[in-house]
Each structure stands twice: as C-alpha cells, then as structure tokens.
Amino acid sequence: MGSGWREVTGNYGLRMARGDWILSIDADERVSPELRNEIEQKLHSGADREGYYVPRRAIFLGQPILHGGWYPGYVLRLFRREKGVFDARKVHEGVKVDGAVGYLRSPILHFTDPSLKHYLEKLNVYTSLAAEEVRDRSGSGQLFHLLCSPLFMFVKMYFLRLGLLDGMHGFVLAVCSAFHVFIKHAKIWEASRDRDANTPDM
C-alpha cells in the first residue's frame, strides 16, 4: 500500500466505529483462540488501561518464528476508540494511544510470507518506502551502512537473538533480513546520487 494508507483508512474507520474498543489487525493476521478469550475476559472484567500491546507470532514459510527478535514482537492493536489514532509513518504505521497501556499474553498470528517470492515482492515495496523515510532524515546513503548494517543484522538475528534455534527457517530469515537492510541502504545511496546529479551548481 502507499504511504499513509493505514493512517487514512484507519482513522476513517475510527470515525465510523461505534463500539468502545477497537481491535486492529491486518489482512494477513488472525486472532488466535487464546487471544480472543483473553480479550473477552479483559473487557468483561473491566479493562484498567486505555490500550494493550499484543504479542505477534510470525509464520514464515509455513513455520512459526520464535527467535531472532521476531517474537513476541509486541504491537499496539487493542485500544479504546476515543483514545487512539493511527500515525502517518510510511512503513509499519502504528497506533498512538492517549493514556496508560498494558500487555496481553496471547498472540496474534501473522502469516507474513508463505513463499520467498512473496517475501521478495514485499521487500521491493518496503525498502523503497523505508529508504524514503531514512533519506528524509539523514540525506544520503553511506558506504559504512552498505557494508556493516547487513552484517550486523545477520549476526544480531541469527546469533545474538538465537535465530539459529529456528533451524533452517531461522537461517533463511536472517539472510533475507540482512539483504533487506542492504537493499534499503543501496536505494538511499541511489536516490542521493540521482539527486546530487540533478542539483544545479550555484
């Protein structure tokens, strides 16, 4: 989706909603039976927070990913309608809640990438949007980021955050994530090069 899609549609949905509470999920996410029961119990017993973070369990190439920094992967998805608003970030838009927030224990199931083809198609879109965000803040790509950031991502996910415990899926995910970082910084470099080439001399 384009930049700000969740902000526009999400905030429109908030205006149209009539219930006191909102549970926001994406098309590739499902509410687990455990989460449904926990939410029902929480709301029936009287919620003591304005919003709640929910753990998100990613299903990558058909397997749950429990390490590598991907789980629990808390996202703020349950909130009082009058206290929440969707932000305007280009990538991974979220919810801002005015008030105290808590945490639930049961997960949303995120069927993130059923195939590598699907992953690479998403990668092209998300890296372009992420590059726009970073370029807007920092201005240009640097060789240091191209060389070091992908390596650091792999080491962090596979070794430091124990992605190796997810077997071959964990290894493939760590490599793909490092590639994601490389492409993002390569796009930042590409855009800054083109911008400099088109900037007239003073």
PAPARO-17536 format. One record per atom (N, C-alpha, C): residue number from 1; atom name; z, x, y. Coordinates in nm, 3 decimals. Atoms other than C-alpha are relative to their C-alpha. Layout:
BEGIN
{NUM, CA, {Z, X, Y}}
...
This chain:
BEGIN
{1, N, {0.000, 0.084, -0.119}}
{1, CA, {0.000, 0.000, 0.000}}
{1, C, {0.000, 0.087, 0.124}}
{2, N, {0.005, -0.075, -0.122}}
{2, CA, {-0.046, 0.105, 0.359}}
{2, C, {0.137, 0.020, 0.061}}
{3, N, {-0.124, -0.034, -0.068}}
{3, CA, {0.217, 0.241, 0.591}}
{3, C, {0.069, -0.126, 0.052}}
{4, N, {-0.078, 0.110, -0.053}}
{4, CA, {0.493, -0.006, 0.668}}
{4, C, {-0.018, -0.132, -0.072}}
{5, N, {0.026, 0.126, 0.071}}
{5, CA, {0.380, -0.262, 0.410}}
{5, C, {0.129, -0.071, -0.036}}
{6, N, {-0.126, 0.064, 0.038}}
{6, CA, {0.732, -0.326, 0.281}}
{6, C, {0.074, -0.051, 0.123}}
{7, N, {-0.069, 0.043, -0.122}}
{7, CA, {0.868, -0.344, 0.636}}
{7, C, {-0.054, -0.135, 0.046}}
{8, N, {0.060, 0.123, -0.052}}
{8, CA, {0.620, -0.615, 0.740}}
{8, C, {0.025, -0.117, -0.094}}
{9, N, {-0.015, 0.112, 0.094}}
{9, CA, {0.624, -0.827, 0.425}}
{9, C, {0.146, -0.027, -0.031}}
{10, N, {-0.141, 0.018, 0.032}}
{10, CA, {0.991, -0.765, 0.352}}
{10, C, {0.075, -0.074, 0.109}}
{11, N, {-0.071, 0.065, -0.109}}
{11, CA, {1.117, -0.864, 0.694}}
{11, C, {-0.052, -0.143, 0.023}}
{12, N, {0.051, 0.138, -0.005}}
{12, CA, {0.885, -1.167, 0.694}}
{12, C, {0.069, -0.084, -0.108}}
{13, N, {-0.068, 0.071, 0.107}}
{13, CA, {1.036, -1.265, 0.360}}
{13, C, {0.145, -0.031, 0.034}}
{14, N, {-0.139, 0.025, -0.041}}
{14, CA, {1.387, -1.227, 0.503}}
{14, C, {0.007, -0.120, 0.094}}
{15, N, {-0.001, 0.113, -0.095}}
{15, CA, {1.299, -1.470, 0.782}}
{15, C, {-0.024, -0.133, -0.071}}
{16, N, {0.032, 0.122, 0.073}}
{16, CA, {1.164, -1.720, 0.531}}
{16, C, {0.107, -0.038, -0.102}}
{17, N, {-0.100, 0.026, 0.104}}
{17, CA, {1.452, -1.689, 0.281}}
{17, C, {0.110, -0.092, 0.051}}
{18, N, {-0.105, 0.095, -0.036}}
{18, CA, {1.727, -1.949, 0.275}}
{18, C, {0.133, 0.032, -0.069}}
{19, N, {-0.124, -0.034, 0.068}}
{19, CA, {1.981, -1.802, 0.034}}
{19, C, {0.082, 0.101, 0.078}}
{20, N, {-0.089, -0.094, -0.069}}
{20, CA, {2.277, -1.595, 0.144}}
{20, C, {-0.026, 0.145, -0.042}}
{21, N, {0.018, -0.134, 0.053}}
{21, CA, {2.183, -1.297, -0.075}}
{21, C, {-0.146, 0.025, -0.036}}
{22, N, {0.135, -0.045, 0.033}}
{22, CA, {1.860, -1.101, -0.127}}
{22, C, {0.008, 0.108, -0.107}}
{23, N, {0.019, -0.107, 0.098}}
{23, CA, {1.766, -0.900, -0.436}}
{23, C, {-0.146, 0.043, 0.011}}
{24, N, {0.135, -0.051, -0.022}}
{24, CA, {1.462, -0.685, -0.356}}
{24, C, {-0.041, 0.088, -0.117}}
{25, N, {0.054, -0.084, 0.106}}
{25, CA, {1.255, -0.549, -0.645}}
{25, C, {-0.151, 0.012, 0.018}}
{26, N, {0.144, -0.022, -0.007}}
{26, CA, {0.903, -0.405, -0.669}}
{26, C, {-0.068, -0.062, -0.121}}
{27, N, {0.077, 0.062, 0.107}}
{27, CA, {0.623, -0.533, -0.890}}
{27, C, {0.014, 0.073, -0.133}}
{28, N, {-0.013, -0.077, 0.124}}
{28, CA, {0.679, -0.252, -1.143}}
{28, C, {0.145, 0.017, -0.043}}
{29, N, {-0.142, -0.005, 0.035}}
{29, CA, {1.054, -0.315, -1.168}}
{29, C, {0.043, -0.131, -0.067}}
{30, N, {-0.054, 0.117, 0.068}}
{30, CA, {1.253, -0.552, -1.386}}
{30, C, {0.152, 0.006, 0.007}}
{31, N, {-0.146, 0.009, 0.001}}
{31, CA, {1.614, -0.672, -1.369}}
{31, C, {0.047, -0.001, -0.145}}
{32, N, {-0.052, -0.003, 0.137}}
{32, CA, {1.795, -0.575, -1.688}}
{32, C, {0.098, -0.115, -0.020}}
{33, N, {-0.097, 0.107, 0.025}}
{33, CA, {2.007, -0.845, -1.857}}
{33, C, {0.141, 0.038, 0.047}}
{34, N, {-0.132, -0.044, -0.044}}
{34, CA, {2.316, -0.635, -1.783}}
{34, C, {0.016, -0.012, 0.152}}
{35, N, {-0.006, 0.009, -0.146}}
{35, CA, {2.232, -0.621, -1.412}}
{35, C, {0.009, -0.146, 0.044}}
{36, N, {-0.008, 0.141, -0.035}}
{36, CA, {2.173, -0.996, -1.398}}
{36, C, {0.141, -0.052, -0.016}}
{37, N, {-0.137, 0.046, 0.023}}
{37, CA, {2.514, -1.061, -1.548}}
{37, C, {0.097, 0.058, 0.102}}
{38, N, {-0.091, -0.063, -0.096}}
{38, CA, {2.684, -0.813, -1.317}}
{38, C, {-0.015, -0.061, 0.138}}
{39, N, {0.021, 0.062, -0.131}}
{39, CA, {2.524, -0.964, -1.007}}
{39, C, {0.061, -0.139, 0.004}}
{40, N, {-0.056, 0.135, 0.004}}
{40, CA, {2.620, -1.315, -1.112}}
{40, C, {0.152, 0.004, 0.009}}
{41, N, {-0.146, -0.013, -0.005}}
{41, CA, {2.980, -1.209, -1.172}}
{41, C, {0.047, 0.044, 0.137}}
{42, N, {-0.040, -0.051, -0.131}}
{42, CA, {2.994, -1.019, -0.844}}
{42, C, {-0.006, -0.111, 0.106}}
{43, N, {0.015, 0.102, -0.102}}
{43, CA, {2.867, -1.309, -0.635}}
{43, C, {0.091, -0.120, -0.024}}
{44, N, {-0.089, 0.113, 0.030}}
{44, CA, {3.070, -1.577, -0.815}}
{44, C, {0.145, 0.032, 0.031}}
{45, N, {-0.140, -0.038, -0.023}}
{45, CA, {3.391, -1.380, -0.777}}
{45, C, {0.030, 0.031, 0.146}}
{46, N, {-0.019, -0.030, -0.141}}
{46, CA, {3.336, -1.317, -0.407}}
{46, C, {-0.029, 0.144, 0.032}}
{47, N, {0.038, -0.137, -0.030}}
{47, CA, {3.148, -1.005, -0.301}}
{47, C, {0.077, 0.052, 0.119}}
{48, N, {-0.080, -0.059, -0.107}}
{48, CA, {3.351, -0.769, -0.085}}
{48, C, {-0.078, 0.102, 0.082}}
{49, N, {0.086, -0.091, -0.076}}
{49, CA, {3.054, -0.572, 0.058}}
{49, C, {-0.119, -0.078, 0.055}}
{50, N, {0.118, 0.064, -0.058}}
{50, CA, {2.751, -0.653, 0.270}}
{50, C, {-0.127, 0.034, -0.078}}
{51, N, {0.115, -0.040, 0.081}}
{51, CA, {2.515, -0.475, 0.031}}
{51, C, {0.045, 0.086, -0.114}}
{52, N, {-0.035, -0.078, 0.120}}
{52, CA, {2.506, -0.293, -0.302}}
{52, C, {-0.117, 0.087, -0.043}}
{53, N, {0.096, -0.090, 0.062}}
{53, CA, {2.326, 0.010, -0.436}}
{53, C, {-0.005, -0.030, -0.150}}
{54, N, {0.022, 0.029, 0.141}}
{54, CA, {2.179, -0.041, -0.782}}
{54, C, {-0.061, 0.124, -0.066}}
{55, N, {0.066, -0.112, 0.069}}
{55, CA, {2.102, 0.240, -1.032}}
{55, C, {-0.137, -0.041, -0.049}}
{56, N, {0.136, 0.031, 0.044}}
{56, CA, {1.735, 0.263, -1.121}}
{56, C, {-0.038, 0.095, -0.115}}
{57, N, {0.037, -0.078, 0.118}}
{57, CA, {1.626, 0.377, -1.467}}
{57, C, {-0.152, -0.001, -0.014}}
{58, N, {0.145, -0.011, 0.004}}
{58, CA, {1.268, 0.504, -1.463}}
{58, C, {-0.049, 0.012, -0.144}}
{59, N, {0.069, -0.010, 0.128}}
{59, CA, {1.039, 0.457, -1.762}}
{59, C, {-0.130, 0.076, 0.026}}
{60, N, {0.114, -0.088, -0.027}}
{60, CA, {0.790, 0.747, -1.751}}
{60, C, {-0.076, 0.027, -0.129}}
{61, N, {0.083, -0.014, 0.120}}
{61, CA, {0.503, 0.749, -2.005}}
{61, C, {0.067, -0.065, -0.120}}
{62, N, {-0.060, 0.078, 0.107}}
{62, CA, {0.696, 0.492, -2.209}}
{62, C, {0.140, 0.040, -0.040}}
{63, N, {-0.135, -0.045, 0.037}}
{63, CA, {1.030, 0.677, -2.221}}
{63, C, {0.094, -0.003, 0.120}}
{64, N, {-0.098, -0.006, -0.107}}
{64, CA, {1.345, 0.630, -2.012}}
{64, C, {0.032, 0.145, 0.036}}
{65, N, {-0.035, -0.133, -0.049}}
{65, CA, {1.420, 0.937, -1.798}}
{65, C, {0.144, -0.004, 0.048}}
{66, N, {-0.144, 0.005, -0.029}}
{66, CA, {1.794, 1.005, -1.787}}
{66, C, {0.051, 0.127, 0.067}}
{67, N, {-0.042, -0.126, -0.062}}
{67, CA, {1.798, 1.354, -1.633}}
{67, C, {-0.102, 0.040, 0.107}}
{68, N, {0.095, -0.049, -0.098}}
{68, CA, {1.606, 1.567, -1.388}}
{68, C, {0.021, -0.051, 0.141}}
{69, N, {-0.026, 0.055, -0.132}}
{69, CA, {1.767, 1.396, -1.090}}
{69, C, {-0.056, -0.140, 0.022}}
{70, N, {0.059, 0.133, -0.014}}
{70, CA, {1.590, 1.068, -1.160}}
{70, C, {0.097, -0.114, -0.031}}
{71, N, {-0.096, 0.106, 0.031}}
{71, CA, {1.889, 0.878, -1.293}}
{71, C, {0.141, 0.048, 0.037}}
{72, N, {0.020, 0.144, -0.020}}
{72, CA, {2.090, 0.698, -1.169}}
{72, C, {-0.094, -0.040, 0.113}}
{73, N, {0.100, 0.033, -0.103}}
{73, CA, {1.860, 0.714, -0.863}}
{73, C, {0.033, -0.126, 0.077}}
{74, N, {-0.045, 0.123, -0.066}}
{74, CA, {2.057, 0.457, -0.662}}
{74, C, {-0.093, -0.045, 0.113}}
{75, N, {0.078, 0.061, -0.108}}
{75, CA, {1.858, 0.222, -0.437}}
{75, C, {0.075, -0.124, 0.049}}
{76, N, {-0.070, 0.114, -0.058}}
{76, CA, {2.000, -0.038, -0.199}}
{76, C, {-0.093, -0.122, -0.010}}
{77, N, {0.090, 0.112, 0.027}}
{77, CA, {1.849, -0.363, -0.327}}
{77, C, {0.066, -0.138, 0.010}}
{78, N, {-0.071, 0.128, -0.008}}
{78, CA, {2.117, -0.634, -0.317}}
{78, C, {0.078, -0.003, 0.131}}
{79, N, {-0.066, 0.000, -0.130}}
{79, CA, {2.236, -0.740, 0.029}}
{79, C, {0.002, -0.141, 0.057}}
{80, N, {-0.006, 0.127, -0.070}}
{80, CA, {2.338, -1.032, 0.247}}
{80, C, {-0.123, -0.011, 0.092}}
{81, N, {0.126, 0.019, -0.074}}
{81, CA, {2.027, -1.177, 0.410}}
{81, C, {0.016, 0.030, 0.148}}
{82, N, {-0.018, -0.016, -0.145}}
{82, CA, {2.170, -1.172, 0.762}}
{82, C, {0.046, 0.141, 0.038}}
{83, N, {-0.050, -0.135, -0.029}}
{83, CA, {2.292, -0.811, 0.731}}
{83, C, {-0.102, 0.110, -0.029}}
{84, N, {0.095, -0.102, 0.041}}
{84, CA, {1.981, -0.634, 0.600}}
{84, C, {-0.132, -0.006, 0.074}}
{85, N, {0.133, -0.008, -0.059}}
{85, CA, {1.648, -0.518, 0.741}}
{85, C, {-0.075, 0.113, -0.070}}
{86, N, {0.083, -0.103, 0.060}}
{86, CA, {1.359, -0.320, 0.592}}
{86, C, {-0.044, 0.099, 0.108}}
{87, N, {0.037, -0.101, -0.100}}
{87, CA, {1.285, 0.010, 0.767}}
{87, C, {-0.150, 0.025, 0.000}}
{88, N, {0.143, -0.019, -0.024}}
{88, CA, {0.948, 0.146, 0.877}}
{88, C, {-0.052, 0.133, -0.049}}
{89, N, {0.051, -0.126, 0.054}}
{89, CA, {0.910, 0.466, 0.677}}
{89, C, {-0.133, -0.020, -0.071}}
{90, N, {0.131, 0.009, 0.063}}
{90, CA, {0.561, 0.540, 0.543}}
{90, C, {0.010, 0.007, -0.151}}
{91, N, {-0.017, -0.017, 0.143}}
{91, CA, {0.687, 0.638, 0.197}}
{91, C, {0.142, -0.038, -0.039}}
{92, N, {-0.131, 0.040, 0.052}}
{92, CA, {0.972, 0.488, -0.004}}
{92, C, {0.082, -0.073, 0.107}}
{93, N, {-0.072, 0.080, -0.098}}
{93, CA, {1.065, 0.232, 0.256}}
{93, C, {0.126, -0.057, -0.064}}
{94, N, {-0.125, 0.047, 0.054}}
{94, CA, {1.420, 0.111, 0.218}}
{94, C, {0.061, -0.111, 0.083}}
{95, N, {-0.074, 0.105, -0.069}}
{95, CA, {1.680, -0.137, 0.337}}
{95, C, {0.115, 0.063, 0.076}}
{96, N, {-0.116, -0.039, -0.078}}
{96, CA, {1.930, -0.079, 0.612}}
{96, C, {0.094, -0.120, 0.010}}
{97, N, {-0.098, 0.108, 0.000}}
{97, CA, {2.250, -0.284, 0.595}}
{97, C, {0.105, 0.027, 0.108}}
{98, N, {-0.104, -0.008, -0.104}}
{98, CA, {2.487, -0.351, 0.883}}
{98, C, {0.133, -0.040, -0.062}}
{99, N, {-0.129, 0.029, 0.062}}
{99, CA, {2.825, -0.321, 0.715}}
{99, C, {0.027, 0.090, -0.119}}
{100, N, {-0.041, -0.081, 0.114}}
{100, CA, {3.003, -0.177, 0.415}}
{100, C, {-0.088, -0.027, -0.122}}
{101, N, {0.081, 0.013, 0.122}}
{101, CA, {2.809, -0.114, 0.094}}
{101, C, {0.079, 0.051, -0.120}}
{102, N, {-0.063, -0.042, 0.125}}
{102, CA, {2.917, -0.073, -0.269}}
{102, C, {-0.106, 0.037, -0.102}}
{103, N, {0.090, -0.043, 0.107}}
{103, CA, {2.766, 0.029, -0.602}}
{103, C, {0.018, -0.088, -0.122}}
{104, N, {-0.002, 0.070, 0.128}}
{104, CA, {2.675, -0.167, -0.913}}
{104, C, {-0.022, 0.101, -0.113}}
{105, N, {0.008, -0.092, 0.114}}
{105, CA, {2.678, -0.013, -1.262}}
{105, C, {-0.127, -0.018, -0.083}}
{106, N, {0.112, 0.031, 0.090}}
{106, CA, {2.387, -0.184, -1.441}}
{106, C, {-0.133, 0.026, 0.071}}
{107, N, {0.121, -0.049, -0.064}}
{107, CA, {2.029, -0.067, -1.382}}
{107, C, {-0.111, -0.102, 0.020}}
{108, N, {0.135, 0.051, -0.007}}
{108, CA, {1.701, -0.194, -1.253}}
{108, C, {-0.086, 0.089, -0.089}}
{109, N, {0.093, -0.077, 0.083}}
{109, CA, {1.428, -0.087, -1.498}}
{109, C, {-0.129, 0.019, 0.079}}
{110, N, {0.117, -0.033, -0.081}}
{110, CA, {1.145, 0.092, -1.318}}
{110, C, {-0.110, 0.056, -0.090}}
{111, N, {0.111, -0.043, 0.084}}
{111, CA, {0.822, 0.111, -1.519}}
{111, C, {-0.100, 0.074, 0.088}}
{112, N, {0.065, -0.073, -0.108}}
{112, CA, {0.693, 0.382, -1.293}}
{112, C, {-0.141, 0.045, -0.033}}
{113, N, {0.131, -0.057, 0.031}}
{113, CA, {0.400, 0.547, -1.473}}
{113, C, {-0.030, -0.016, -0.149}}
{114, N, {0.032, 0.018, 0.141}}
{114, CA, {0.257, 0.416, -1.802}}
{114, C, {-0.094, 0.107, -0.055}}
{115, N, {0.094, -0.102, 0.043}}
{115, CA, {-0.001, 0.697, -1.810}}
{115, C, {-0.011, 0.108, 0.108}}
{116, N, {0.022, -0.106, -0.098}}
{116, CA, {-0.085, 1.027, -1.642}}
{116, C, {-0.110, -0.039, 0.099}}
{117, N, {0.103, 0.049, -0.092}}
{117, CA, {-0.396, 0.865, -1.496}}
{117, C, {0.062, -0.083, 0.112}}
{118, N, {-0.070, 0.081, -0.099}}
{118, CA, {-0.172, 0.613, -1.321}}
{118, C, {0.082, 0.088, 0.094}}
{119, N, {-0.082, -0.090, -0.082}}
{119, CA, {0.060, 0.891, -1.202}}
{119, C, {-0.086, 0.072, 0.103}}
{120, N, {0.085, -0.077, -0.090}}
{120, CA, {-0.226, 1.093, -1.050}}
{120, C, {-0.063, -0.088, 0.107}}
{121, N, {0.053, 0.091, -0.102}}
{121, CA, {-0.372, 0.789, -0.874}}
{121, C, {0.106, -0.027, 0.108}}
{122, N, {-0.109, 0.020, -0.097}}
{122, CA, {-0.034, 0.720, -0.712}}
{122, C, {0.025, 0.127, 0.079}}
{123, N, {-0.026, -0.128, -0.066}}
{123, CA, {0.011, 1.090, -0.634}}
{123, C, {-0.091, 0.018, 0.120}}
{124, N, {0.094, -0.020, -0.110}}
{124, CA, {-0.301, 1.095, -0.419}}
{124, C, {0.037, -0.084, 0.121}}
{125, N, {-0.039, 0.087, -0.111}}
{125, CA, {-0.182, 0.800, -0.211}}
{125, C, {0.131, 0.046, 0.063}}
{126, N, {-0.133, -0.033, -0.052}}
{126, CA, {0.182, 0.903, -0.179}}
{126, C, {0.004, 0.136, 0.069}}
{127, N, {0.000, -0.130, -0.066}}
{127, CA, {0.112, 1.267, -0.096}}
{127, C, {-0.066, -0.007, 0.137}}
{128, N, {0.063, 0.017, -0.131}}
{128, CA, {-0.118, 1.159, 0.187}}
{128, C, {0.098, -0.061, 0.100}}
{129, N, {-0.096, 0.063, -0.090}}
{129, CA, {0.148, 0.932, 0.333}}
{129, C, {0.117, 0.094, 0.031}}
{130, N, {-0.111, -0.093, -0.022}}
{130, CA, {0.426, 1.189, 0.284}}
{130, C, {-0.043, 0.114, 0.092}}
{131, N, {0.049, -0.107, -0.087}}
{131, CA, {0.211, 1.457, 0.447}}
{131, C, {-0.006, -0.046, 0.145}}
{132, N, {0.002, 0.053, -0.137}}
{132, CA, {0.164, 1.232, 0.750}}
{132, C, {0.139, 0.000, 0.060}}
{133, N, {-0.138, 0.002, -0.050}}
{133, CA, {0.541, 1.189, 0.782}}
{133, C, {0.048, 0.139, 0.035}}
{134, N, {-0.049, -0.136, -0.023}}
{134, CA, {0.617, 1.559, 0.748}}
{134, C, {-0.075, 0.065, 0.115}}
{135, N, {0.080, -0.059, -0.107}}
{135, CA, {0.330, 1.664, 0.976}}
{135, C, {0.042, -0.054, 0.135}}
{136, N, {-0.043, 0.059, -0.126}}
{136, CA, {0.451, 1.422, 1.242}}
{136, C, {0.127, 0.067, 0.051}}
{137, N, {-0.126, -0.063, -0.039}}
{137, CA, {0.787, 1.602, 1.238}}
{137, C, {-0.014, 0.149, 0.023}}
{138, N, {-0.002, -0.145, -0.004}}
{138, CA, {0.703, 1.967, 1.175}}
{138, C, {-0.128, 0.065, 0.050}}
{139, N, {0.119, -0.051, -0.063}}
{139, CA, {0.346, 2.009, 1.291}}
{139, C, {-0.104, 0.061, -0.091}}
{140, N, {0.103, -0.066, 0.079}}
{140, CA, {0.175, 2.226, 1.029}}
{140, C, {0.055, 0.047, -0.133}}
{141, N, {-0.038, -0.052, 0.130}}
{141, CA, {0.176, 2.349, 0.672}}
{141, C, {0.021, 0.150, 0.005}}
{142, N, {-0.030, -0.142, 0.003}}
{142, CA, {0.312, 2.693, 0.589}}
{142, C, {-0.018, 0.053, -0.141}}
{143, N, {0.022, -0.063, 0.129}}
{143, CA, {0.230, 2.936, 0.308}}
{143, C, {0.129, 0.002, -0.081}}
{144, N, {-0.128, -0.003, 0.070}}
{144, CA, {0.601, 2.959, 0.223}}
{144, C, {0.022, -0.128, -0.079}}
{145, N, {-0.019, 0.128, 0.068}}
{145, CA, {0.614, 2.589, 0.138}}
{145, C, {-0.098, -0.016, -0.116}}
{146, N, {0.098, 0.009, 0.107}}
{146, CA, {0.294, 2.609, -0.067}}
{146, C, {0.042, 0.082, -0.122}}
{147, N, {-0.037, -0.089, 0.109}}
{147, CA, {0.433, 2.897, -0.275}}
{147, C, {0.134, -0.036, -0.063}}
{148, N, {-0.138, 0.009, 0.048}}
{148, CA, {0.804, 2.822, -0.303}}
{148, C, {0.045, -0.142, -0.032}}
{149, N, {-0.052, 0.135, 0.021}}
{149, CA, {0.857, 2.447, -0.279}}
{149, C, {-0.034, -0.056, -0.138}}
{150, N, {0.028, 0.051, 0.135}}
{150, CA, {0.672, 2.356, -0.603}}
{150, C, {0.085, 0.069, -0.107}}
{151, N, {-0.081, -0.073, 0.098}}
{151, CA, {0.853, 2.630, -0.797}}
{151, C, {0.145, -0.047, 0.004}}
{152, N, {-0.138, 0.047, -0.011}}
{152, CA, {1.189, 2.519, -0.661}}
{152, C, {0.016, -0.139, -0.059}}
{153, N, {-0.007, 0.134, 0.055}}
{153, CA, {1.114, 2.158, -0.753}}
{153, C, {0.007, 0.004, -0.153}}
{154, N, {-0.001, -0.009, 0.146}}
{154, CA, {1.037, 2.253, -1.114}}
{154, C, {0.134, 0.053, -0.052}}
{155, N, {-0.127, -0.059, 0.045}}
{155, CA, {1.347, 2.473, -1.152}}
{155, C, {0.114, -0.098, 0.018}}
{156, N, {-0.107, 0.095, -0.027}}
{156, CA, {1.569, 2.211, -0.993}}
{156, C, {-0.001, -0.114, -0.102}}
{157, N, {0.007, 0.115, 0.089}}
{157, CA, {1.444, 1.924, -1.209}}
{157, C, {0.022, 0.038, -0.146}}
{158, N, {0.001, -0.031, 0.144}}
{158, CA, {1.397, 2.099, -1.542}}
{158, C, {0.126, 0.074, -0.045}}
{159, N, {-0.115, -0.080, 0.039}}
{159, CA, {1.689, 2.344, -1.544}}
{159, C, {0.130, -0.047, 0.066}}
{160, N, {-0.125, 0.031, -0.069}}
{160, CA, {1.947, 2.262, -1.276}}
{160, C, {0.046, -0.143, -0.023}}
{161, N, {-0.036, 0.140, 0.023}}
{161, CA, {1.934, 1.885, -1.329}}
{161, C, {-0.034, -0.048, -0.142}}
{162, N, {0.003, 0.023, 0.146}}
{162, CA, {1.877, 1.913, -1.705}}
{162, C, {-0.113, -0.091, -0.045}}
{163, N, {0.115, 0.075, 0.046}}
{163, CA, {1.534, 1.755, -1.728}}
{163, C, {-0.044, 0.040, -0.139}}
{164, N, {0.035, -0.047, 0.134}}
{164, CA, {1.491, 1.963, -2.043}}
{164, C, {0.059, -0.089, -0.109}}
{165, N, {-0.062, 0.089, 0.100}}
{165, CA, {1.721, 1.713, -2.219}}
{165, C, {-0.085, -0.124, -0.026}}
{166, N, {0.092, 0.112, 0.024}}
{166, CA, {1.446, 1.451, -2.185}}
{166, C, {-0.121, 0.043, -0.082}}
{167, N, {0.105, -0.045, 0.089}}
{167, CA, {1.226, 1.657, -2.415}}
{167, C, {-0.133, 0.025, 0.070}}
{168, N, {0.132, -0.023, -0.056}}
{168, CA, {0.851, 1.683, -2.361}}
{168, C, {-0.024, -0.086, 0.124}}
{169, N, {0.016, 0.086, -0.118}}
{169, CA, {0.864, 1.389, -2.117}}
{169, C, {0.064, 0.066, 0.123}}
{170, N, {-0.067, -0.067, -0.110}}
{170, CA, {1.111, 1.583, -1.903}}
{170, C, {-0.079, 0.119, 0.051}}
{171, N, {0.081, -0.115, -0.040}}
{171, CA, {0.890, 1.892, -1.904}}
{171, C, {-0.123, -0.045, 0.078}}
{172, N, {0.120, 0.050, -0.067}}
{172, CA, {0.575, 1.698, -1.812}}
{172, C, {0.035, -0.056, 0.138}}
{173, N, {-0.040, 0.057, -0.128}}
{173, CA, {0.761, 1.514, -1.537}}
{173, C, {0.033, 0.108, 0.102}}
{174, N, {-0.034, -0.108, -0.092}}
{174, CA, {0.896, 1.837, -1.387}}
{174, C, {-0.125, 0.071, 0.050}}
{175, N, {0.126, -0.063, -0.041}}
{175, CA, {0.549, 1.994, -1.384}}
{175, C, {-0.076, -0.091, 0.096}}
{176, N, {0.069, 0.095, -0.088}}
{176, CA, {0.396, 1.679, -1.233}}
{176, C, {0.067, -0.008, 0.137}}
{177, N, {-0.072, 0.007, -0.127}}
{177, CA, {0.667, 1.667, -0.966}}
{177, C, {-0.025, 0.125, 0.084}}
{178, N, {0.031, -0.123, -0.072}}
{178, CA, {0.604, 2.032, -0.875}}
{178, C, {-0.142, -0.007, 0.058}}
{179, N, {0.137, 0.017, -0.048}}
{179, CA, {0.232, 1.955, -0.849}}
{179, C, {-0.005, -0.096, 0.118}}
{180, N, {-0.009, 0.096, -0.110}}
{180, CA, {0.314, 1.656, -0.629}}
{180, C, {0.040, 0.070, 0.130}}
{181, N, {-0.046, -0.072, -0.119}}
{181, CA, {0.501, 1.884, -0.389}}
{181, C, {-0.107, 0.095, 0.052}}
{182, N, {0.107, -0.091, -0.042}}
{182, CA, {0.218, 2.138, -0.387}}
{182, C, {-0.110, -0.074, 0.074}}
{183, N, {0.109, 0.076, -0.063}}
{183, CA, {-0.047, 1.877, -0.306}}
{183, C, {0.044, -0.053, 0.136}}
{184, N, {-0.049, 0.050, -0.129}}
{184, CA, {0.170, 1.730, -0.030}}
{184, C, {-0.010, 0.109, 0.107}}
{185, N, {0.003, -0.107, -0.100}}
{185, CA, {0.205, 2.067, 0.145}}
{185, C, {-0.141, 0.052, 0.023}}
{186, N, {0.140, -0.038, -0.020}}
{186, CA, {-0.161, 2.151, 0.084}}
{186, C, {-0.068, -0.098, 0.096}}
{187, N, {0.058, 0.099, -0.091}}
{187, CA, {-0.254, 1.826, 0.262}}
{187, C, {0.053, 0.020, 0.143}}
{188, N, {-0.053, -0.031, -0.133}}
{188, CA, {-0.022, 1.918, 0.550}}
{188, C, {-0.077, 0.117, 0.061}}
{189, N, {0.078, -0.116, -0.047}}
{189, CA, {-0.199, 2.254, 0.577}}
{189, C, {-0.143, -0.039, 0.038}}
{190, N, {0.137, 0.042, -0.026}}
{190, CA, {-0.541, 2.091, 0.556}}
{190, C, {-0.010, -0.077, 0.131}}
{191, N, {0.004, 0.082, -0.121}}
{191, CA, {-0.462, 1.839, 0.829}}
{191, C, {0.026, 0.084, 0.124}}
{192, N, {-0.030, -0.084, -0.116}}
{192, CA, {-0.313, 2.103, 1.061}}
{192, C, {-0.116, 0.093, 0.031}}
{193, N, {0.118, -0.085, -0.021}}
{193, CA, {-0.618, 2.329, 1.009}}
{193, C, {-0.110, -0.077, 0.071}}
{194, N, {0.104, 0.082, -0.061}}
{194, CA, {-0.857, 2.047, 1.094}}
{194, C, {0.036, -0.035, 0.144}}
{195, N, {-0.042, 0.033, -0.136}}
{195, CA, {-0.650, 1.951, 1.397}}
{195, C, {-0.017, 0.117, 0.094}}
{196, N, {0.014, -0.117, -0.085}}
{196, CA, {-0.645, 2.306, 1.529}}
{196, C, {-0.147, 0.030, 0.029}}
{197, N, {0.142, -0.026, -0.018}}
{197, CA, {-1.021, 2.339, 1.476}}
{197, C, {-0.062, -0.096, 0.101}}
{198, N, {0.056, 0.100, -0.090}}
{198, CA, {-1.082, 2.023, 1.679}}
{198, C, {0.069, -0.002, 0.135}}
{199, N, {-0.071, -0.005, -0.128}}
{199, CA, {-0.844, 2.113, 1.962}}
{199, C, {-0.078, 0.088, 0.098}}
{200, N, {0.078, -0.081, -0.096}}
{200, CA, {-1.043, 2.229, 2.268}}
{200, C, {0.086, 0.107, 0.064}}
{201, N, {-0.071, -0.108, -0.069}}
{201, CA, {-0.947, 2.559, 2.427}}
{201, C, {0.027, -0.038, 0.144}}
{202, N, {-0.037, 0.032, -0.139}}
{202, CA, {-0.767, 2.529, 2.758}}
{202, C, {-0.064, 0.103, 0.093}}
